[in-house]
Amino acid sequence: MADAFESNWVAPLGPHVEAFERELADQCRVAACTALSSGTAAVHLALLLTGVGPGDEVLCSTLTFAASVNPVCYLGGTPVLVDCDAATWNVDPALLEAELESRARAGRLPKAVVAVDLYGQCADLKPIEAMCERFEVVLIEDAAEALGATAYGRPAGSFGRFGVLSFNGNKIVTTGGGGALVSNDVAAIARARFFATQARDPAPHYQHSEIGFNYRLSNILAAIGRGQLSTLGRRVAARRANFDRYVAGLGDLPGIGFMPEASYGVSTRWLTTITIDPDSFGATREEVRLALEAGNIEARPLWKPMHLQPVFTGCRVVGGKVSEHLFDRGLCLPSGSALTPTQHDRVVEIVRGMHRT
Ligand SMILES: Cc1ncc(COP(=O)(O)O)c(C=O)c1O
């Protein structure tokens, strides 16, 4: 950051943006990257470059943040929301495959699949990638929550045609606000960069032949991102240590469950997420959340599934019960990389205090 100021590269773009892009591409083991103003912008550009337009359908995980789905609507497309698998909390590959098969038979394949890596854990991306190839449907991996995770020995962001990253305020690497689009398709990334820079044609004056967006990351924010990316391994270790400490502190309580870690990969445990069965624990998820809030500790329910969101009423949903059940019982606990043992113990103490026999 000091370098960005001293060299007076405070404008958009600059040497730290280029270096950040290279380092992110290396981290994701892909050929190219463009740094952007948000993960939402990355989803938007991925869908735009896929050719999603009015009337097109896009299959997407229902248990996610709205930013995975909203950009489908920016382009006039229609989301189709697919339930998750209780074993991974990520999109259920069997449901996805059945939906693709029935759509192939009906001649109504979607334009794309957006597979989300939830709370630091990759979706079951190998079979999902294979089925998307088989049906010739573009796969976009929304790895906004999973930088640093792996699946089948490959880094989050490396599956499908495009990977989406976010550096929003709560992410494991944060620039305050920011994101990136990664891909092995170098030409597609160059095109994304063009759209992100107001679709400015190569000319000495300002000339535009297409509609663009102001989606690029600034040099200063890229410098912040670079500093943090260089410590990603430590950050992942800290998040995983948070998880282990919560398991040690709460794992013996009846009715408390933890997000399972899938055998195909390593989760960053970006957020430690628990489920609370009110019958055996003696209090509901909401009662526990309010007890934490009374102690000035913020904890949030899991993502409310997109098919339960008023704005997506009317969208087709495939399954839905698994994510509804998780939303009903799930709670994200404080999980920052800098959480201290004392802070941690306070959370554990309050949750334990809610247990009734
Ligand atoms: C799964 C998922 N996708 C996309 C985004 C959007 O990222 P951003 O906030 O950088 O726009 C987020 C989080 O913010 C997210 O959790």
The ligand as a MOL file (V3000), in Angstrom:
LIG
                    3D

  0  0  0     0  0            999 V3000
M  V30 BEGIN CTAB
M  V30 COUNTS 16 16 0 0 0
M  V30 BEGIN ATOM
M  V30 1 C -21.2530 -17.2460 -2.6220 0
M  V30 2 C -21.0340 -15.7990 -2.8970 0
M  V30 3 N -21.0630 -15.3670 -4.1700 0
M  V30 4 C -20.8460 -14.0880 -4.4930 0
M  V30 5 C -20.5730 -13.1520 -3.5110 0
M  V30 6 C -20.4210 -11.7440 -3.9530 0
M  V30 7 O -19.2230 -11.1940 -3.6480 0
M  V30 8 P -19.0940 -9.6030 -3.4260 0
M  V30 9 O -19.6560 -9.2900 -2.0800 0
M  V30 10 O -17.6230 -9.3690 -3.5000 0
M  V30 11 O -19.8350 -8.9260 -4.5160 0
M  V30 12 C -20.5190 -13.5560 -2.1650 0
M  V30 13 C -20.2330 -12.6840 -1.0320 0
M  V30 14 O -20.2080 -11.6110 -0.7830 0
M  V30 15 C -20.7700 -14.9060 -1.8440 0
M  V30 16 O -20.7670 -15.3290 -0.5780 0
M  V30 END ATOM
M  V30 BEGIN BOND
M  V30 1 1 1 2
M  V30 2 1 2 3
M  V30 3 2 2 15
M  V30 4 2 3 4
M  V30 5 1 4 5
M  V30 6 1 5 6
M  V30 7 2 5 12
M  V30 8 1 6 7
M  V30 9 1 7 8
M  V30 10 2 8 9
M  V30 11 1 8 10
M  V30 12 1 8 11
M  V30 13 1 12 13
M  V30 14 1 12 15
M  V30 15 2 13 14
M  V30 16 1 15 16
M  V30 END BOND
M  V30 END CTAB
M  END
